[in-house]
Amino acid sequence: FTGLCSFTQYSKKQIFLWSLNATFSITAALPVLRID
């Protein structure tokens, strides 16, 4: 159970980091798309 709990916390952290990275990438790409 403890292992599952820590795995869930790890997954949430990974998903959060991935979302943050994706948001940053999209935000960085927007000006380029607007220029096109």
C-alpha positions in Angstrom: 0.0 0.0 0.0 2.9 2.4 0.9 4.5 1.6 -2.4 1.3 2.3 -4.3 0.9 5.6 -2.4 4.4 6.8 -3.2 3.9 5.7 -6.8 0.7 7.8 -7.0 2.5 10.8 -5.6 5.3 10.2 -8.1 2.8 10.0 -11.0 1.1 13.2 -9.9 4.5 15.0 -9.7 5.4 13.7 -13.2 2.1 14.8 -14.6 2.4 18.2 -13.0 5.9 18.7 -14.4 4.8 17.5 -17.8 1.9 19.9 -17.8 4.1 22.7 -16.7 6.6 21.9 -19.4 3.9 21.6 -22.1 2.4 24.9 -21.1 5.8 26.6 -21.2 6.5 25.1 -24.6 3.1 26.2 -26.0 3.5 29.7 -24.6 7.0 30.0 -26.1 5.7 28.8 -29.5 2.7 31.2 -29.7 4.7 34.2 -30.8 6.3 32.1 -33.6 2.9 30.9 -34.7 1.5 34.4 -34.7 4.4 35.6 -36.9 3.5 32.8 -39.4 
